[in-house]
Amino acid sequence: MCSRCNYAKLIKKSGLDPTSNRVRVLEAIGSSSSPVSAGEIAAAARRTAGINRVTVYRILDLLVDRGLAARMVGGGRSLVYGMAPSENHPAHPHFHCRDCGAMQCLRPGSLQVDLRAVERSFAGEIHGVEIRLEGICRHCLKKRRPARREAG
């Protein structure tokens, strides 16, 4: 869990009542070191209380709408969730492994995007940016390489 976040206060500051289920869902997101699926969030929330999957999805929609959580595209058509950019959680790019499907957070500032240049060439209004790099993670690359044989 993020030691700097008080999830109940964050929820209240967004104008919502910090119900125990909302706090549990946001804690499940904030305690993960990488974006998590709704199923993983539901499983984590069910460890401490009886909460059903439909309730988790409704809470996720609400947390995203209030800017507390971010919804991102995972592998294929799947969606994953992370903490929305804030004082304690700076915006950052992600890496998605095409082999195992893992999504990893990359360091904030590791990839620079000049939004002013984009805004000058785009007539619309930008509300957010999601940067996801695709490739093969280190673990999967190791599995692909044949084992070296010892001479002799």
TIVO-958020 format. One record per residue (C-alpha): chain; residue number from 1; x, y, z. Coordinates in Angstrom, 2 decimals. Layout:
// residues N
+----+-----+---------+---------+---------+
: ch :   i :       x :       y :       z :
+----+-----+---------+---------+---------+
:  A : NUM :       X :       Y :       Z :
...
+----+-----+---------+---------+---------+
This chain:
// residues 152
+----+-----+---------+---------+---------+
: ch :   i :       x :       y :       z :
+----+-----+---------+---------+---------+
:  A :   1 :    0.00 :    0.00 :    0.00 :
:  A :   2 :    1.20 :    3.51 :   -0.71 :
:  A :   3 :    2.48 :    4.83 :    2.62 :
:  A :   4 :    1.80 :    8.43 :    1.56 :
:  A :   5 :   -1.87 :    7.99 :    0.66 :
:  A :   6 :   -4.86 :    8.17 :    2.94 :
:  A :   7 :   -7.43 :    6.55 :    0.67 :
:  A :   8 :  -10.46 :    7.59 :    2.71 :
:  A :   9 :   -9.34 :   11.24 :    2.62 :
:  A :  10 :   -8.69 :   11.06 :   -1.13 :
:  A :  11 :  -12.19 :    9.71 :   -1.72 :
:  A :  12 :  -13.76 :   12.34 :    0.52 :
:  A :  13 :  -11.75 :   15.13 :   -1.16 :
:  A :  14 :  -13.20 :   14.01 :   -4.52 :
:  A :  15 :  -16.71 :   14.63 :   -3.17 :
:  A :  16 :  -17.62 :   11.00 :   -2.50 :
:  A :  17 :  -18.54 :    9.27 :    0.72 :
:  A :  18 :  -15.56 :    7.08 :    1.70 :
:  A :  19 :  -17.48 :    3.82 :    2.13 :
:  A :  20 :  -15.52 :    0.77 :    3.20 :
:  A :  21 :  -15.93 :   -0.82 :   -0.24 :
:  A :  22 :  -14.66 :    2.28 :   -2.05 :
:  A :  23 :  -11.67 :    2.49 :    0.28 :
:  A :  24 :  -10.92 :   -1.24 :   -0.23 :
:  A :  25 :  -11.02 :   -0.91 :   -4.02 :
:  A :  26 :   -8.77 :    2.16 :   -4.05 :
:  A :  27 :   -6.39 :    0.46 :   -1.59 :
:  A :  28 :   -6.22 :   -2.57 :   -3.90 :
:  A :  29 :   -5.19 :   -0.30 :   -6.76 :
:  A :  30 :   -2.75 :    1.75 :   -4.69 :
:  A :  31 :   -1.07 :   -1.26 :   -3.10 :
:  A :  32 :   -0.07 :   -2.74 :   -6.44 :
:  A :  33 :    3.29 :   -1.90 :   -8.00 :
:  A :  34 :    1.80 :   -2.20 :  -11.49 :
:  A :  35 :   -1.63 :   -1.72 :  -13.10 :
:  A :  36 :   -4.16 :   -4.39 :  -12.08 :
:  A :  37 :   -7.25 :   -5.91 :  -13.66 :
:  A :  38 :  -10.74 :   -5.57 :  -12.22 :
:  A :  39 :  -10.61 :   -9.28 :  -11.36 :
:  A :  40 :   -7.42 :   -8.82 :   -9.36 :
:  A :  41 :   -8.93 :   -5.80 :   -7.60 :
:  A :  42 :  -12.09 :   -7.78 :   -6.76 :
:  A :  43 :  -10.03 :  -10.69 :   -5.40 :
:  A :  44 :   -7.97 :   -8.35 :   -3.21 :
:  A :  45 :  -11.09 :   -6.55 :   -1.93 :
:  A :  46 :  -12.85 :   -9.87 :   -1.19 :
:  A :  47 :  -10.01 :  -10.93 :    1.13 :
:  A :  48 :  -11.23 :   -8.45 :    3.73 :
:  A :  49 :  -14.96 :   -8.14 :    2.97 :
:  A :  50 :  -17.83 :   -9.62 :    1.02 :
:  A :  51 :  -17.90 :   -7.51 :   -2.13 :
:  A :  52 :  -19.20 :   -8.78 :   -5.45 :
:  A :  53 :  -17.71 :   -8.20 :   -8.89 :
:  A :  54 :  -20.52 :   -5.90 :  -10.09 :
:  A :  55 :  -19.97 :   -3.61 :   -7.10 :
:  A :  56 :  -16.24 :   -3.51 :   -7.87 :
:  A :  57 :  -16.93 :   -2.49 :  -11.49 :
:  A :  58 :  -19.33 :    0.26 :  -10.37 :
:  A :  59 :  -16.80 :    1.58 :   -7.87 :
:  A :  60 :  -14.02 :    1.49 :  -10.50 :
:  A :  61 :  -16.18 :    3.55 :  -12.89 :
:  A :  62 :  -16.86 :    6.04 :  -10.10 :
:  A :  63 :  -13.17 :    6.30 :   -9.07 :
:  A :  64 :  -12.13 :    6.85 :  -12.70 :
:  A :  65 :  -14.86 :    9.49 :  -13.19 :
:  A :  66 :  -13.67 :   11.33 :  -10.07 :
:  A :  67 :  -10.01 :   11.25 :  -11.16 :
:  A :  68 :   -8.81 :    8.95 :   -8.39 :
:  A :  69 :   -8.03 :    5.95 :  -10.58 :
:  A :  70 :   -6.83 :    5.66 :  -14.17 :
:  A :  71 :   -8.21 :    3.10 :  -16.62 :
:  A :  72 :   -5.66 :    1.88 :  -19.17 :
:  A :  73 :   -5.60 :   -0.60 :  -22.02 :
:  A :  74 :   -3.82 :   -3.78 :  -21.01 :
:  A :  75 :   -3.18 :   -6.64 :  -23.41 :
:  A :  76 :   -5.69 :   -7.29 :  -26.16 :
:  A :  77 :   -9.05 :   -5.87 :  -25.13 :
:  A :  78 :   -8.40 :   -6.01 :  -21.40 :
:  A :  79 :   -8.48 :   -2.99 :  -19.12 :
:  A :  80 :   -6.24 :   -2.40 :  -16.13 :
:  A :  81 :   -6.33 :    0.20 :  -13.38 :
:  A :  82 :   -3.76 :    2.28 :  -11.58 :
:  A :  83 :   -3.73 :    5.35 :   -9.39 :
:  A :  84 :   -4.51 :    8.51 :  -11.34 :
:  A :  85 :   -1.64 :   11.00 :  -11.55 :
:  A :  86 :   -1.41 :   13.02 :   -8.35 :
:  A :  87 :    1.06 :   14.51 :   -5.92 :
:  A :  88 :    2.01 :   11.04 :   -4.65 :
:  A :  89 :    1.66 :    9.24 :   -7.99 :
:  A :  90 :    3.28 :   11.18 :  -10.86 :
:  A :  91 :    2.22 :   10.40 :  -14.43 :
:  A :  92 :    4.44 :    7.77 :  -16.01 :
:  A :  93 :    4.60 :    5.48 :  -19.06 :
:  A :  94 :    3.97 :    1.74 :  -18.95 :
:  A :  95 :    5.52 :   -1.29 :  -20.65 :
:  A :  96 :    3.35 :   -4.18 :  -21.86 :
:  A :  97 :    4.95 :   -7.57 :  -22.56 :
:  A :  98 :    3.44 :   -9.22 :  -25.63 :
:  A :  99 :    4.44 :  -12.68 :  -24.42 :
:  A : 100 :    3.28 :  -12.86 :  -20.79 :
:  A : 101 :    0.89 :   -9.89 :  -20.78 :
:  A : 102 :    2.54 :   -8.24 :  -17.78 :
:  A : 103 :    2.20 :   -4.48 :  -17.49 :
:  A : 104 :    5.03 :   -2.65 :  -15.76 :
:  A : 105 :    5.26 :    0.94 :  -14.56 :
:  A : 106 :    8.24 :    2.86 :  -15.92 :
:  A : 107 :    9.94 :    5.70 :  -14.08 :
:  A : 108 :    8.21 :    9.08 :  -14.30 :
:  A : 109 :   10.16 :   11.25 :  -16.73 :
:  A : 110 :   11.77 :    8.26 :  -18.49 :
:  A : 111 :    9.93 :    9.22 :  -21.67 :
:  A : 112 :    9.29 :   12.85 :  -22.58 :
:  A : 113 :    6.32 :   14.03 :  -24.63 :
:  A : 114 :    6.06 :   17.61 :  -25.86 :
:  A : 115 :    2.34 :   18.21 :  -25.33 :
:  A : 116 :    2.58 :   21.83 :  -26.47 :
:  A : 117 :    3.74 :   20.68 :  -29.90 :
:  A : 118 :    0.88 :   18.18 :  -30.05 :
:  A : 119 :   -1.64 :   20.83 :  -29.00 :
:  A : 120 :   -0.37 :   23.21 :  -31.70 :
:  A : 121 :   -0.98 :   20.59 :  -34.38 :
:  A : 122 :   -4.27 :   19.27 :  -32.97 :
:  A : 123 :   -7.49 :   21.28 :  -33.08 :
:  A : 124 :   -9.19 :   19.37 :  -30.25 :
:  A : 125 :   -8.88 :   19.41 :  -26.48 :
:  A : 126 :   -6.56 :   16.91 :  -24.77 :
:  A : 127 :   -7.73 :   15.64 :  -21.38 :
:  A : 128 :   -5.10 :   13.01 :  -20.69 :
:  A : 129 :   -2.21 :   11.05 :  -22.10 :
:  A : 130 :   -1.58 :    7.32 :  -21.85 :
:  A : 131 :    1.81 :    6.07 :  -23.02 :
:  A : 132 :    2.33 :    2.33 :  -23.34 :
:  A : 133 :    5.42 :    0.73 :  -24.81 :
:  A : 134 :    5.07 :   -2.75 :  -26.32 :
:  A : 135 :    7.71 :   -5.44 :  -26.45 :
:  A : 136 :    9.11 :   -8.46 :  -24.65 :
:  A : 137 :   10.04 :   -8.23 :  -20.96 :
:  A : 138 :   13.40 :   -9.39 :  -19.60 :
:  A : 139 :   11.88 :  -12.54 :  -18.05 :
:  A : 140 :   10.30 :  -13.66 :  -21.34 :
:  A : 141 :   13.49 :  -12.86 :  -23.29 :
:  A : 142 :   15.43 :  -15.19 :  -20.98 :
:  A : 143 :   12.92 :  -17.98 :  -21.65 :
:  A : 144 :   13.31 :  -17.50 :  -25.41 :
:  A : 145 :   17.10 :  -17.84 :  -25.42 :
:  A : 146 :   18.38 :  -21.40 :  -25.63 :
:  A : 147 :   20.41 :  -22.51 :  -22.61 :
:  A : 148 :   24.17 :  -22.45 :  -23.14 :
:  A : 149 :   25.90 :  -25.79 :  -23.16 :
:  A : 150 :   29.09 :  -26.20 :  -21.18 :
:  A : 151 :   32.12 :  -27.19 :  -23.23 :
:  A : 152 :   33.86 :  -30.42 :  -22.47 :
+----+-----+---------+---------+---------+
